[in-house]
Amino acid sequence: MTRRALVLAELGLTPLWVRRRTALPEKETAARSAGLQDPAPPRSDANDRAAQIGAMDWPQLKSSVAACTSCILHKQRRQAVFGVGDERAEWLFIGEGPGAEEDARGEPFVGQAGKLLDNMLAAIGLKRGDNVYIANVVKCRPPGNRAPEPAEANTCEPYLSRQIELIKPRLIVALGKIAAQNLLGAEATIASLRGRTLAYRGTPLIVTYHPAYLLRNLTDKAKAWEDLCFAVDTMKSLKQSGLIPK
């Protein structure tokens, strides 16, 4: 059994179901066997771009994000907001996108929501930049601080994916529904996702409320505290299991 399979079994995320490949039509199979048809369709531009981003190191990735014009969000940005923190952090917190202050300063979570996030981190013994990395699903501010459109999030996904690959966090905390849905690739409510250890490509993932939401809904701060305590307990269990070395 692979290490990933052991981790998922430990977290109760098995069995995994893999979609069976659809059999090729008889004529297409014969054509391929006769060498009359390419064995695979040509790679799309999107796949080429994702592959290029997937091979980047930190400096290349930062430069690429800063110069990116792949979706309409770049047109109104002051600057791209790459992410901030320890590039070998055990903890990775992911929100949905930068707001006005983040766009101006080039750092995620620096407004009122950022102050609340810092307080949330401090409450569980963590600190921005110290074994913690903070990023967003999209790197440019959506107009009017709206939620990112699916196409915008999909365009930015290779950047976030590469960040996660380079950081190799022990635990991801998705801040809010937009971040959770994009990381998990499925629509779901926060209520249905809270209190569970999920996974992003084999990395344990926990979902809680976005700090901006908590500023508008103070009564849910107690639930967010429960989520943070659950995250701490999960991290302890992961370290004790020894199944996910850094």
N, C-alpha and C positions, 0 to 999 in steps of 0.2 A: 504494500500500500504506500502511495506517495506521501510526502510530508503534508501537501495540501489536503489530501484525503483524510489524513490523521487529524489535522486541525479542524476540518469541517465536521468530522465525526465527534470530536471532543465538544464542539459547540452545538451539537444536535442539529446540524444542517444537512444531514444525509437522509435518504439516498439522493444522489443527483441524477436527474433525468436528462439524457442527451437526445436531441432530436435526430431521428433516423434520416439519413440522406434519401431523398426521393430517387427512385430508380429512373435512369434515363430511358426515354422512348427507344424502341427497338431500332428505328431508322437512325437515330442519333448515335446510338452505341455502335452500330455497324459502320457509320461514317468515320467515327473516331478510330475504330479498329483498322480501317483501311487507310488511315492517314489523310483523310479528306477534310478533316475538321480539326481546328486547334483544340488541344486537351482542356483548355480553360479560356474563358473570355479575357480580353485585355483588361489590365488594371485601370480603374477610373482615376481621374485627377484627385478625387478625395482620398482614395486609398494611397496614392503616391505621396500626397501631402502628409497623411498620417504616418506613413512609413518613415519619411524624412524626419518628422518631429520625434518619432519614437527612437531615433538614433542620436538625438542631440544630447550634449552635456549641459551643465547649468549655464555657462556663459552663452552658448549658442541658443539655448531655450529662451533666456531673458532677452536677447537681441531680437529673436524672431517675434516674440510677443510684443515688444515695443514697436516693431515696424509692421505688425499685422494689419492688413486691410481686407481680410477675407469675408467679413460680414459688414452690414450697414452700421453696426455700433461704433466703428472707428471714426465715422464722419463727424460726430459731435463730442468725442472725448477730448479732454485736455491731455491725458496720458493714459496708457494702459496700466492696470494695477496687477502686477505679476503675482505677488504673494510675499509673505515675510516670515522669518523665523529661522529656527535651527534646521538645516538641510539634512540632518540625520535624526530628526525628532522621532520619538516614540508616539507622540500624540499629533494627530492631524485634524484640524477643525476646518470644515468647508461650508461656506455660505453660498448665496446665490449670485451676487454681483455687487460691484462698487456703487456707492451713492455719491452725492455731490462732493462731500468732504474728501472721500477716498479718491475721487477723480482729480481733485485739486492737489492732494498731497502724494498720491501714488502709492498709498499703503492701505490694505484692507482693514475695515473695522476701526476707524479712527474718530467717528462721530459719537453721538450719544449711545448708539448701539454698540460701538466699540468699547466705550467705557464700561457698559454693562457686561460685555464679554470678558473684559479684563477682571472685573469683580467676580464673575463666575469662575474664572480660572483660579483666582486667588483663593476662592472658597474651598477648592479641592487641592490646594498646595501647588498650583502651577503658575507659570508666569510667561507672558508673551516673549518669544525668542529663546526661552530656556527649556529645551526638550519639547518645544511646542512649535508647530508650523501652522500658519493660517492662510487659507487660499479661498478662491471663489470659483463657481462653475463657469462664469464668464469673466473676462479680464477687462472689459470696457463697460462703462456705465450705460445701462439702458435709459432712454429718454424718460424724464419724469419719475425716475426710480421705479419704473414698472418691472414686472417679472420678465426674465429673459424669454424670448420666443424659442420654441423647440429647435428651429433651424439655427438660431444664434448659439444655443447651448451645444448643438451637435458640431458646429464649426469649431468651437473652442475646446471640445472634449479631448482632442489629442494632446493639447497643452496640459490640461489637468491630469490626464492619464500618465504623461511622462513625468510630471512632478511627483506623482504618487510612486512611480517606479523608482525614481531617483532617491526619494526620501526613505522608502521602505518602512512606513510606520507600523507599529504594533497594532494601533487602534485608530480608526477614523470616526469622528463625530460629525454627523451631518446636521447642520443648523438650519432647520426649516424644511417645509414640504418640497420646495423647488430643488434644493440640494439633494434631498433624499430620493426624489423621483428620478433625477438624472443619474445619480450614482447606482441606483438599483435597477434602472431601466423599466420601471413600472409605475403606474399611477396608484397612489394609496394615500390615505389620510394619516396625519401625524398620530392620531389616536390608535390606529391599527398597527403602527410601527414602533411606538414607544415600548420600552421595557423588554425588548427582545434583542438578542445578538444576531445581527444579519451579517452579510458579507459583500464586499466589493472585490471581485476577482481573487477570492481567497483571503483577503484581509478583513478581519472582524470590523463591523460597522454598527454604530449605535445612533439612533435618531433622537433629536430633541428639538425644542422650539428655537426659532431664530430670535436673537436678542431684540431686534426691532419689533417683532410681534409682542414680546414680553413687555416692552415699554407701553404698548397700547392695551395690554391685557394683564394687568398686574396680578390678578388672582391665579394665573397659571405659573407664576414664579415658583410656587411650591412644587408643581409637577416637574419643572425644569430642574429643581434641586434633586428630586428623586432620580431623574435621568443622570445627573452628574454623579451621584453616589453609585448608581448602577454601573456607570462607566469606570469609576475607580475600582469597584469590585471586579469588573471584567478584566481590567488591566492586571490586577493582582493575580487573577486566575490564569491569565495567559502566561505571565512570567513564571508562575509556579509550575505550570504544565511543561514548560521548556520546549513546547512545540513550535514556537515562533521566535527563534533567535534573531538578534539584530546583527 
